[in-house]
């Protein structure tokens, strides 16, 4: 029966296909929809994996935390200039806070260290340590270092603009 794919019925003169042959014929390949679905799922898996690997990089985590500190400093700098009154950024070992606002965590396990003008070593900010922004448009010169698992990012802030003037990264673990 498998050797005959088509057979003619005697009464109607219509060709019929054997169910066995029809089933074999349908299993020869995959439909376009099946192929596109498989490709879509593969691309989704690769995309999620790429995002996961990229998010784990130490430089990316350091930059996220640095962005929080830098944007807080710039905001307070411009707020001081506009209001013509002093403001401060409170510094903690793993968080910052503008004036009397609540503390905002640096996230990613980041640790903050400070080096003020005249200091030769990095140190963890003391209790109630502040970074002052005067109402005249100047801020106290300051260098901050963020560290995550041995990788670090150092930022020197410009006292005239409150922006990062110089930045250095060290991505070697354990340094």
Secondary structure as the mmCIF struct_conf table of DSSP 4:
data_model
#
loop_
_struct_conf.conf_type_id
_struct_conf.id
_struct_conf.beg_label_comp_id
_struct_conf.beg_label_asym_id
_struct_conf.beg_label_seq_id
_struct_conf.end_label_comp_id
_struct_conf.end_label_asym_id
_struct_conf.end_label_seq_id
BEND BEND1 UNK A 3 UNK A 3
BEND BEND2 UNK A 5 UNK A 5
STRN STRN1 UNK A 6 UNK A 8
TURN_TY1_P TURN_TY1_P1 UNK A 10 UNK A 12
STRN STRN2 UNK A 15 UNK A 17
HELX_RH_AL_P HELX_RH_AL_P1 UNK A 19 UNK A 26
TURN_TY1_P TURN_TY1_P2 UNK A 27 UNK A 27
BEND BEND3 UNK A 28 UNK A 29
HELX_RH_AL_P HELX_RH_AL_P2 UNK A 32 UNK A 55
TURN_TY1_P TURN_TY1_P3 UNK A 56 UNK A 56
HELX_RH_AL_P HELX_RH_AL_P3 UNK A 58 UNK A 83
TURN_TY1_P TURN_TY1_P4 UNK A 84 UNK A 84
BEND BEND4 UNK A 85 UNK A 85
STRN STRN3 UNK A 87 UNK A 91
BEND BEND5 UNK A 93 UNK A 94
STRN STRN4 UNK A 95 UNK A 98
TURN_TY1_P TURN_TY1_P5 UNK A 99 UNK A 100
BEND BEND6 UNK A 101 UNK A 101
HELX_LH_PP_P HELX_LH_PP_P1 UNK A 102 UNK A 103
STRN STRN5 UNK A 104 UNK A 105
TURN_TY1_P TURN_TY1_P6 UNK A 108 UNK A 109
STRN STRN6 UNK A 111 UNK A 116
TURN_TY1_P TURN_TY1_P7 UNK A 117 UNK A 118
BEND BEND7 UNK A 121 UNK A 121
STRN STRN7 UNK A 123 UNK A 124
HELX_LH_PP_P HELX_LH_PP_P2 UNK A 125 UNK A 126
TURN_TY1_P TURN_TY1_P8 UNK A 127 UNK A 128
STRN STRN8 UNK A 129 UNK A 133
TURN_TY1_P TURN_TY1_P9 UNK A 135 UNK A 136
BEND BEND8 UNK A 137 UNK A 137
STRN STRN9 UNK A 139 UNK A 139
STRN STRN10 UNK A 142 UNK A 148
TURN_TY1_P TURN_TY1_P10 UNK A 149 UNK A 150
STRN STRN11 UNK A 151 UNK A 157
HELX_LH_PP_P HELX_LH_PP_P3 UNK A 158 UNK A 158
TURN_TY1_P TURN_TY1_P11 UNK A 159 UNK A 161
BEND BEND9 UNK A 162 UNK A 163
STRN STRN12 UNK A 164 UNK A 170
TURN_TY1_P TURN_TY1_P12 UNK A 173 UNK A 174
#
